[in-house]
């Protein structure tokens, strides 16, 4: 079978589906290819789907603030109500504990510039506002087999409170919603379809070949393949001019019963970023509690070579490390004897800032290095890619004169050169999933 399109998107996760929607709305004939069985079944399905605004660079703060407005008005953003159901945004607020690696005095000016509301809490306010929390300072994070881990806190922590933070209640459904809207706009999706070759015509991409023999021809190919994206770049022969590397990383998120009083009926406790102990936490309906890690220096980073070989079951070692760390913050948190949660494979860049860009191969674009901290930005990531692709295909020199994105809801301007494949490594990054 031969198909002809204007643009091929490889990857139907939340960002690939968002890109499909925006390009289809722009009038392009879009074909989306994904190796799995439906939208959002890769890294998206393992996302904690936290909506927060704390980033080390202004463009990401602005993107998160713009995206938050899209999540709040989700049906309006999609232009429809999905018969399969609608993902929902839960505004719980977010508590970001004040730590040396991500000091609040650096992010507050970015919030002021973007117009993100916040409050600075001292330790007494933190303790009074979050039931059961211990505001003690345990820095730096330590391994459980380090005797110092069990020592008393040294000092007390305040926090930065952002009342508009929260989470999306079903990350996979969010990708399904975007894919449904993209189909309505004319996009075609091919699932259980793996790319075997990226074709060229002289110095330009010409399309892709699939495992079932299908050939899809198009002058534009967008790599949104998540942890498989390095392999697709290799097929296309791109990457020599990249200053930023992306690699697959296995990650776990664990599910336990929330500490007493954290959730109260329909009121879910706030999202908590605790880099002081190396964890993040959020409540769930039904008195649940998700706990993930923030890549503390004391833990080895779980890089992997083959995403297909990753074990997707939670391990006792990671479970104990993350849940017991959370139990230092919430002393009444129970630590079950058996791990419960999910594992997934993330697509991580060297500085935890994504690459949204063209490449050295004309017509071949990338939206990669996004896992762990870009789910919240998916609504605008598709618009970023739309603006870059339309500008470059019209002859604009995005490398020399980066495209400027203007938020449709906030009016904020984002310099898309900040996500260039050729940018310097972001030295302001926390070096963690927080970006």
N, C-alpha and C positions, 0 to 999 in steps of 0.2 A: 504494500500500500504506500502510495506517495501522497503527502500532504504539503500544501503551500500555505505559508503564513507570513505575516509581517514581523512577528517576534515569537521566539520560543523561550519559555521560562522553564528551567530545570529545577524542580523542587516546588511542592505544593504545601509547604508549611505555612505558618501564619504570615511570614514576610513574602514568600513566593506568591501566595494567593492574593495578598494586598497589591503586589506589583501587577499581577494579572488584571485585577479590577481596574487599577488606574490606567494601564495601557489600553485596555479594552474601551474604557470610557473616553479615551483620547482618540478613538476611531481605528485603532490597529487590530488586525486579525491576529489573535493570540492563541497559541497552543501551549498548554502546560503539560510537562512530562514529569511523572514521579514514579519511583521504583516501588512504592508501597501501595496499599489498597485504597487509600482515600486521603483527603486533606488533613494535614496536621498530625499524621501518625508517626512522625520522626521526633526530632528534638522538641517540637512544640508540645507534644503529648506529655513530656517530662518537665514542662515548665511550671514553676510555682506561680506564674502569672501575676507577680507583684507589680503594682503601679506606684512608682516613686519618682522623685525628681532630683535626688542627690546624685550628681555626677561631677567629675573633675573638670569638665570643659563646658562652656556655655552652649554650644550647639546641641549637646545631648540634653541639657536641662530644658532648653527651648523645645526640642523635639518631644520630650516627655510631657511637658505642659500642654503643648498643642494636642498630643495624642490623648491626654486625659479628657479633653473636651469631646473628642471623637467617641471615646468609650462611654461617656455619660450620655451622649446622643447617638447611640449605636445604630438604631434603625435609620436615623437621618443620614448618618455616614454611609451606611450600606445602600440607602435608597430603597429599602424594602424590609419586610418582616419575613424571616426564613420559616417556612412550614416545619422544618426540622427542630425548631426551637431557637432561642436567641441567647447568646452568651450575655452575662450581666456584670456590670461593674459594682462592686461593694465598696463604698466609701467608709473605711474604718479609721483612717488616719495612719500616719507612720511616725514611729519613734526611732530616730537615728542617734544612738549613743555617741557621745563625744569622745573620740579616740585620736591618738597622735597621728595615725596613718591617714585619717580622713577628717581633719579638724574642721569644726563648724565655721570658723572665721574665714575659711576659704570658700565655702559654698554659699554663705549668706549673701555676699555681693552678687553672685550669679542669680540667686532667687530674687533679689531686689531688681535686678535688670530684667528678668523675665516676668516679674509680677506674681511670683509664687508666694502665697501667704504662709507664714511660719511663726512659731514662737520658740524662744530660747528658754529651756527649762533648767532649773538647778536640780540638785539631787533630791531635795525635799519635795519639789513639785513632781518630779519623775515618780518617786515612791508613792505619792498621794494619788497620782493619775492612773497608774497601771497596777491593778491588784496583784499582790504577791511578788512584785519585782524587787530584787536586791540591787541597789544602785552602786554597789561596791566596785572598785577599780581592780581588775585582775591582770591587767596588761603586763607583759605580752601574752598572747595565747600560748598554751603549753600542751604537750602530749599528756595523756592520762597516766603514762608510766613515769612521768617526771614528778618527783615528790613535791616540787614547788606548785604543781597544779592544785594541790589540796590545801595550800596555805591560805591564810586570811587575806581579805582584800586590803590593798594599800590605798587609802583615799576613797573618794566617792565621785561618781560621774553625773554630769548633767546630760541633756539631750536636746536635739533639734526636733521639734514637733511640726509636722506638716499635716494639717487637718484634711487635705484633699487626697492624701495617699490612700491606698487600699489594694484591691486585687480583682482580677477577672475570674469569675467563678468556674469557668470551664474553658481552658485554653484550646483544646481540640475543637470544641464547638465554635469558638471564635474563628478558627481557620475554615471550618465548614461554612460559616456564615459568609466569610469573604469570598470563598470559592463559589458559593451559590449566587452571590451578587455579581461575580465576574462572569459566570455562565449567562446570567440574565443580560449582561452587557455584550455578550457574544463570544466569550472565551470558550475554548474547547479543552477538556482535560483528558489526558491519557494516563491511566493508573496501571500499576504492575508493568511499567515500561522503563527499562534501564537503557541509558545511553551507552553505546559501544564505540562511537566515534563522533568527533566534531569535525565537520567538513569545512574546507576552505576553498575559496576561489581567488587565486592570487594572494593579495595581502588582506583579504576580508573573509570573515566567517560566512559560510553558506548554508549551514543547517546541521542537523544531527541524524545519526542512524541509531535505531533501537534494536533490542534483542530479538524482537519478533519479525525483523526484516523491514519494518516501517521506516521510510525515509521522510523526514520533515525538513523542508527547505524554507529558509528565511534569512534575511540580511542582518537580523539581530538575534543574538542568543544571550540570555541572562542566567548566570550561574547563581542560583539560590539553593544549592544542594546541601547546605548545612555541613555536617561532618564529612560528607563525601565530596565537598567542593574542591579540596586540593587535587583529587584524582581527575575531576573534570577540567581543572586548569591545566593539568599535565596533558590531557588529551588535546586541548586547544593550543598547547605550546606557549602558554602565557605564564608570567610570573618573574621573568628575569629582571624587570624594572621595579618589582615590589620591594619596598623597604620594611613592610610589615608582613610577618608570617602568620598563617593560621594553621591550627592543628586540632585533631579530635581529642576530646577529654571526656572520660567517663565521670559522671557525677551521680550522687544519690540524694534524695529528699525523703525524710522519714516522717511517719505519721503516728502520733500518740494521742492520749487523752489530754486535753488542755488542763493546766493547773487550775485549782479551784478559784472561781470568781473571774477568770479571764474572759470567758464567754458567758453571756447572761441572756438566755433566750435568743431573741432575734438580734441582740447586740453582740457583734463579734469584736473581740479585742483587737488592738492595733497591730499592724505589721511592725516588727522590731528588727532593726539592723544592729547587731552586736559584734562588731569587729574586735571589741575588747576581749571576747572569749573565742571569736572565730566562727560565729553562727549567725543565722537569721531565722526568724520565726514568724508565723502568722496563724491566726485562728481559722477555723472552718465551721460551717453550720454543723449542728449535732455535737458540739463540744469537742471538736477535733483540733489538732495542733500540728502544723507542718514545721519541720526543722531541717534546714539546709546548712551547708558550710560556706565559708567565705575565703577559702584557700589560705589559711594562716601559714606563716613561714615554717612553723614546726611540723607541718604535714607535707609529705611528698605529693607533688601534683600528679594526678592519675592520668597522664597522657597515654594514649593507645595508638597503635598503628593501623588497625583494621576495624572500622566501625561495625562491620558485620559480625565480628567475633566477640563483641562486647557482651558480658554477662549482664542481663537486665534485671537481675534479682538483687535486692539489698543485701549487704554483707553484715555479719555481726560486728566486725571491727569498726566500720564506718558508722554503723548505727550507735554503738556504744560511745564512740568519740563525740558525735554530734549531740546525742540526747543527754549525755552526762554533762557536757558543757552547758547545754541549756538549763539543766537542773541546778547548776551553780547560780544561774541568774534567777531561777524560780525554784526555790528550795522544796516546794510541795509538788513539783512535777514528778510523776511516776516514771520509772525506767523499766519497761517491760523486758522480759527475758528473751523474747524472740523479736527479730527485726520485722518491721512492717513499713512499707513505703514503696518508692519507685526508683529505678535507676535509668539513666539515659545517657546519650552521647552528645556532648556539646561541640560546637564549632567555635573555637576560641582564638582570638588574635593575640599577638605578642603583648599588646598594652590594654587588652580588654575593651578596645574601641573598635567598632566595626569598619569594614571597607565597603563603601557605596561608591562605585566608580566605573569608568571605562577601563580598558586594558590596552596593551600594545597591539593587539589584534583588532582591527577595525570591526565594529559591530558586536564584539564580545564584551559583555559587561558583568560585573560581580556585585552581589550583595551578600557578603560573607563575614565571618568572624562575629556573628551576631548572637550566638547562644549565651544564655545565662543573664544577659542584661538588656536585650533589645525587644523582648516580647511586647513590653508596654509601648514601644515606639512603632509597632507594626503598621498602624494606620497611616503614619506619615512616612515610614520607610518606603512604602509603595509610591508615594508622591515624590519622594527624593529621587527614586529610580526613574520615574516618569519624566521628571524635569531634566535630569541628566541625559537620558536617552534621546528625548526629543530635541534638546539643544545640540548635542553632539552630532546627531544624524542630520541636523540642519546646517552643520558646518562650524559650530561654535568650538573654540579651543578651551575645553574645560580644564586641561592641565595648566594652561597659562593664565586663564581668566575664569576661576571657578564659578560655577552656577550658584546663584543666590536663591534660596527657597524662601518664600514668604508664606507663613501660616495662614490658612484660610479662616481660622477661628480666633487666633490670638493676635495676628498681625506681626508676629515676631519673625525676624529674618535670620536664617541659618546659612552660614557659609559652608557649602557642601564640599569645599576643598579640605575641610577638617577631617573628612572621611576618605581622603585620597589614598590610593595604594602607594604613593610615593612620599607620603608625609613623614616627618620625623616621628620617632616613637614618642608617645605622650608621656612626658616625664612627670606630669601632675597626677597620673593615674595612681590609684591606691594599690594597683597590682592584684586586684581581686575582682570578683564578679560585680562589685559595686561600680567598677569603671573609674 
